[in-house]
Every structure is written in structure tokens, then in C-alpha cells.
Amino acid sequence: MSAEGEHVSMKRPWENHPFHADFITPGSLEHTLRQPHTLDSLKGMLLARIPPQEHEFFETVLSFGTIMHEGQKRKDGIIDYFHHPLGAAIRIAHLEIPDSREKKRIITAALLHDTDEDYIPKPGEEGFQKRFKNHFARLQKDDPDLFIQIYDDIQTMNKHRAKKNTYLSVIKQNGLAPVK
């Protein structure tokens, strides 16, 4: 929404692709996620797909993600950045993953996948690793291995992203790709 409360059209490059209409059909998950949402409504969509006994865990994860992305906006400068990880997590929550612990780990990693890379501590603030450990201290007691795996997932995603960004910058510098 704009400052005046009007909905802002968020056209993405692939939306002009001929197959896009087949993929984004009214009523589909993708169609729903492309509609304007508040962070609270997206959080509600995610929690609706999570077993009630896991709500406290995911409320803690959601609060960490919200804190770590506080004040950040998407490239359009309007939408809160945390919409992106929430959308990824909602898509994963809709998948049939038989191992509930594995699904919990993957959804959590999706929610937090940009937190380490995007977090810039203010002077006197703790670094990402310490904030992660402190925020989840109580939950880590229940399943410490899960949090080690989640933290490793986040670090692995950042390494892959760094490699991809290096590759893309080389391609752009050599004129092999259009420069944006």
C-alpha cells in the first residue's frame, strides 16, 4: 500500500511471460501470496499450516526474523523485507514433507535465510551468532541439534549466495549479461 492507503501494483518481470497466467491462477497459493498483505496476515497464513503444538516455536522464530529485518524494505522501497522470507516459508509449509522435524527445520531456515547476511549490528550491538544463540536459548534446550542444523543451513545459504553474486558480477563485467 502507498502512503495514501492505495494498493501499489507490483509487476514482476516474469509476469509478462506467456506461461505466467497458467501458474498464477485465481485461488492458487501463488495468486494469494501476490496480493497485498500485512506482515501479520502472512504470519497468520504460515501458522495456519503449522501444527498448534509448534506455534510457540514459530512465534519465536517469527519474532527473531522481524527483529533482524526491522526497518528493511524490498527493492520497491515500500514493502517490508520480511515479506520475502515469510512467502518462502509459506510455500514450504504447503509441501508434503513427511518428517515433521525436517519440515520444521526447513521452514525455520526459510524464515531466517537472509537474517545473517542482511543484519548490520549498530555500535554496541551483539553480532548475529550471539543474537541467534540468545534469542533461541530457551528453545535450544529442547533440541540443541536442531538449532545447530538451522544455523548451519543459514551459513550454507549465505556461502551459496556469495558465490552466485560473484559469478553474476563477473558475467556483467564481461558483457555476457544485461546490466541492471
LINHU-V353120 format. One record per residue. PSI is psi as a letter, one per 40 degrees, with the letter a starting at -180 (none if undefined). NEAR is the number of other C-alpha atoms within 12 Angstrom. D_FIRST is the distance of its C-alpha to the first C-alpha in Angstrom with 1 decimal. Layout:
BEGIN
[[PSI NEAR D_FIRST] [PSI NEAR D_FIRST]]
END
This chain:
BEGIN
[[i 18 0.0] [i 14 3.7] [d 10 6.7] [e 7 7.7] [e 9 5.4] [i 10 5.2] [h 16 4.4] [h 18 5.4] [h 15 8.9] [g 20 10.2] [h 13 13.9] [i 12 16.3] [d 9 19.9] [e 13 21.5] [e 18 19.6] [e 13 22.2] [i 13 25.0] [d 11 27.3] [e 11 27.2] [d 17 23.5] [d 15 23.6] [d 14 26.3] [d 18 24.4] [g 21 21.0] [i 15 22.4] [h 15 20.6] [e 12 21.2] [i 16 21.9] [d 22 20.5] [d 21 19.0] [d 20 17.3] [d 20 16.0] [d 30 14.7] [e 26 12.9] [i 24 10.7] [h 24 7.2] [i 24 8.9] [i 22 9.4] [d 26 12.4] [d 19 14.6] [d 19 14.1] [d 30 14.9] [d 34 17.8] [d 21 19.0] [d 26 19.1] [d 37 21.2] [d 29 23.5] [d 18 24.1] [e 25 25.9] [h 28 27.8] [i 17 31.2] [d 13 31.1] [e 14 33.7] [e 23 31.4] [d 20 28.4] [d 17 29.8] [d 29 30.1] [d 35 26.6] [d 25 25.2] [d 26 27.1] [d 39 25.8] [d 36 22.2] [d 27 22.8] [d 29 24.4] [d 40 21.7] [d 30 19.1] [d 26 21.6] [d 35 22.4] [e 32 18.9] [h 23 18.0] [e 18 16.1] [i 24 15.8] [i 17 12.9] [i 18 13.0] [d 13 14.5] [e 16 11.4] [e 15 11.2] [d 23 7.5] [h 28 8.0] [h 29 10.8] [d 29 14.0] [e 37 15.4] [d 38 13.3] [d 31 16.0] [d 34 19.1] [d 40 17.8] [d 36 17.4] [d 29 20.9] [d 37 22.3] [d 33 21.1] [d 28 22.7] [d 27 25.9] [d 33 26.0] [e 22 26.4] [i 20 29.4] [h 13 32.9] [h 16 34.3] [d 11 37.6] [h 11 38.1] [d 17 35.8] [d 20 36.4] [d 21 35.5] [d 27 32.3] [d 36 31.4] [d 33 32.2] [d 32 30.2] [d 37 27.0] [d 41 27.4] [d 37 28.0] [d 34 24.8] [d 43 22.8] [e 45 24.6] [d 38 25.3] [e 35 23.6] [d 39 24.4] [d 33 27.7] [d 23 26.9] [e 25 23.8] [h 26 25.3] [h 21 26.8] [i 20 28.9] [i 10 29.1] [h 7 32.7] [e 7 34.5] [i 13 32.1] [i 17 33.4] [i 20 32.9] [d 27 30.9] [d 25 34.1] [d 15 35.1] [d 22 31.6] [d 31 31.5] [d 22 35.0] [d 18 34.5] [d 24 31.3] [e 30 32.9] [d 20 36.5] [d 16 36.9] [d 22 35.6] [d 22 37.6] [d 14 40.8] [d 12 40.2] [g 18 39.9] [d 16 40.3] [d 16 40.7] [d 24 37.3] [d 33 35.7] [d 21 38.0] [d 21 36.8] [d 34 33.1] [d 33 33.7] [d 23 35.8] [d 26 33.1] [d 31 30.5] [d 23 33.2] [d 19 34.2] [d 23 30.7] [d 22 30.5] [d 18 33.9] [d 16 32.9] [d 19 29.8] [d 15 32.0] [d 14 34.5] [d 14 31.9] [d 14 30.5] [d 14 34.1] [d 16 34.9] [d 19 31.9] [d 18 32.8] [d 16 36.4] [d 15 35.5] [d 15 33.4] [d 14 36.2] [e 12 38.7] [e 12 36.8] [e 12 36.6] [i 13 32.9] [h 12 30.5] [h 12 29.1] [none 8 25.3]]
END
